[in-house]
Amino acid sequence: MALQLIKNAIIVNEGKTFKGDVLIDGNYIVDIAPKITNTKATIINAEGLHLLPGVIDDQVHFREPGLTHKANIATESKAAVAGGITSFIEMPNTNPQTVTQKKLDEKFEIAAKTSYANYSFMFGGTNNNLEEILKTNPKNVAGIKLFLGSSTGNMLVDNMEVLEKIFSSTNMLIAVHCEDEATIKRNLKNHIDQYGEAIPIEKHPVIRSEEACYISSSNAIALAKKTGARLHVFHISTAKETELFRNDIPLEEKQITAEVCIHHLWFDDSYYKEKGTFIKWNPAVKTAADKKQLWKALLDDRLDIIATDHAPHTLEEKNQVYTKAPSGGPLVQHALPAMLEFYKQGKISLEKITEKMCHNPSKIFKIEKRGFIKKGFYADLVLVDLNKSWTVTKENILYKCGWSPFENTSFSSTVTHTFVNGNLIYNNGQFNSSIKGKRLLFNRS
């Protein structure tokens, strides 16, 4: 592969922003300096552009296998790369579910042939697959995913004895979806009794309540402390839950870490009137006060990662009444532009965005040679133009489902180039579909 030289970029990395050049040889970064001269290299002029490490999204649902009418690994990884995401970790609630090593291997085979971005998958835990969980290789699988709130099929882990056994038996990172099932069922029954099937969407955060989230999160954290398990709590959505997490020790010393998602930072319950079921997520988008506290906890480092929980459904599916419309929405193409909008508003620095979307996922999951602009690391890189505005329309949405909760939103920053393993996969709207991403590997014993 030819040498490539990114010239005159404004580099954002490890808490610093500086102007410089980056030399790529094959898959890797080989030099970073204020000025690099190499007559053999292809020059990419990045004057006026910011260069960030490629975003690592630690929670996506790409729907393959079995739910490919909604999305697949090819379509969604293409959208991700257009949004500056160069690596993703995908969830196990596909059809069939990823709860055996055989099904896990099959997903890796699909991704190797079709993914534009680098990839890994979570292995799914159930009430009865501990033996399969213990076969999971920590060096080449991202982690174990447990649904402690309602999910599809048998993926709800509600047997406390089993749960404690899983927490006690594996050294793998355990990632959890926390919502208390009994609380949700009780709340839903009360609302069906009152409204029938046509429950107002504004009641979603009342049904999937702060109480449901806090009960489940606090129980998971207590169990992790009891067993010494390495716990990562997905998509924190309430102010109350933020009190459960620490910021008084370095990230590398944390045994319990947490994630916040784009939609919980952008939307609040005032948006339900306009957006309806298109912002129906689990956990629910909650109040403006919750959103304000999520921001505070993100900036003071109680919340460690910003992710998407990208979970597409078709327009037909989302356009149903409350009780039938599925939860989830597509986000990978628009996550980084959304965070850059917050930068423009003065809510967060570019360095902090890079820390939460690139560096910290790499640290938390111990991903080999990714998430930083460093010599010897893979050249997973994204160039952004902070002064090139655009509007999300049906015509420029890349998700297979064809819609976005950000439709008609104008962003003031644009992803212009995305490099995956040194390959320029996305260049101002044009894709190189001939080269695929690589399987993520992990620095774990």
Buried (B, 14 or more C-beta within 10 A) or exposed (E): EEBBBBBBBBBBBBEEBEEBBBBBBBBBBBBBEEEBEBEEBEEBEBEEBBBBBBBBBBBBBBBBBEBBEBBBBBBBBBBBBBBBBBBBBBBBBBEEBBBBBEBBEBBBEBBBEBBBBBBBBBBBBBBEBBEBBEEBEBEBBBBBBBBBBBBBEBBBBBEEEBBBBBBEEBEBBBBBBBBBBEBBEBBBEEBBEEBEEEBEBEBBBBBBBBBBBBBBBBBBBEBBEEBEBBBBBBBBBBBBBBEBBEBEEEBEEBBBBBBBBBBBBBBBBEBBEEBBBBBBBBBBBBBEEBBEBBBEBBBEBBBBBBBBBBBBBBEEBBBEEBEEBBBBBBBBBBBBBBBBBBBBEEBBBBBBBBBBBBBBBBBBBBBBBBBBBBEEBBBBBBBBBBEBEBEBEEEEBBBBBEBBBBBEBEBBBBBBBBBBBBBBBBBEEEBBEEBBBBBBBBEBE
